[in-house]
């Protein structure tokens, strides 16, 4: 079986505005930090994993950048 793991963060203006004004949601948000990222829209780092009947799972995208530094370098190189 193959599964996809897709952690992501999306910064959608109207959704954030509603969350900031809702006390139940706002208590979990650090507005000053979130404001710094509003302009990027979002990011998702996807990976596909083979789950074997016996043995360890196998990651299919092991050569893609994963850390902040690796991703920033990848983006920098892509703009050259």
N, C-alpha and C positions, 0 to 999 in steps of 0.2 A: 504494500500500500504506500502511496505517496501522499504526504500532507504538505500544505503550505503554511508557513508561519509568517504573519504579516504585522509585526508591531508598527505602530505609526502614531504620529501626532499631527493634528490638523488645526490650523488657526483661522477659523471662519468668523469674520467680523460680527455678523448678527447673532451668532450662537454665543460668542464670547460676551458681547454686550448684555445679552439676556442673563448669562451666568453671573456676571459682575453685579447685577442689580438684584439677584435672587439670593437672599441670605443663606439658604440651605446649600447653595452651590458656591457662593463667594468665599465661604470660610475655608474652602479647600484650594483656593487660587491665590497665587502671588502675582498680583496685577502688574507690578513694575517689571517683573521678569517676563511675563507673557507678552507685554506690550512690545518688548524688543524683537519678538519673533512674528508679530502679526503680518508683516510684509512678505514673509516667505511663503505663505500659504500652507505649507506642511511638508512632512517627510514620512516616507514609509521604507523600511528596510526589510526586504522580503527574502525568505529562504525556503527552499524545497527540501524535504527530508524523506528518504526511503525508510520505512519501518519494516524490518525483516521479521519473519515469524520467530526466528531464533537469532540472537546476537544483537549487537549494537546498531542503532540507527545510522544511516549514512547521509551526511549533508551533501547536497548536490551543488551548492554554490559556495564552496569553501574559499575560492580565490577572489571573492568580491570584497571591497573595503567595508570594514565594520566599525572601526573606532572613529571618533570625531576627526582626529588628525588624518587618518587614511581617507575619509570621505572628503574632507576639505582639500587634500592634495589631489584627489581624483578630479574634483570639480575645477580646481585651478588648472590642472593639465588639460582638461577638456576645453577650456576657454582659449588655449594657445592657438 
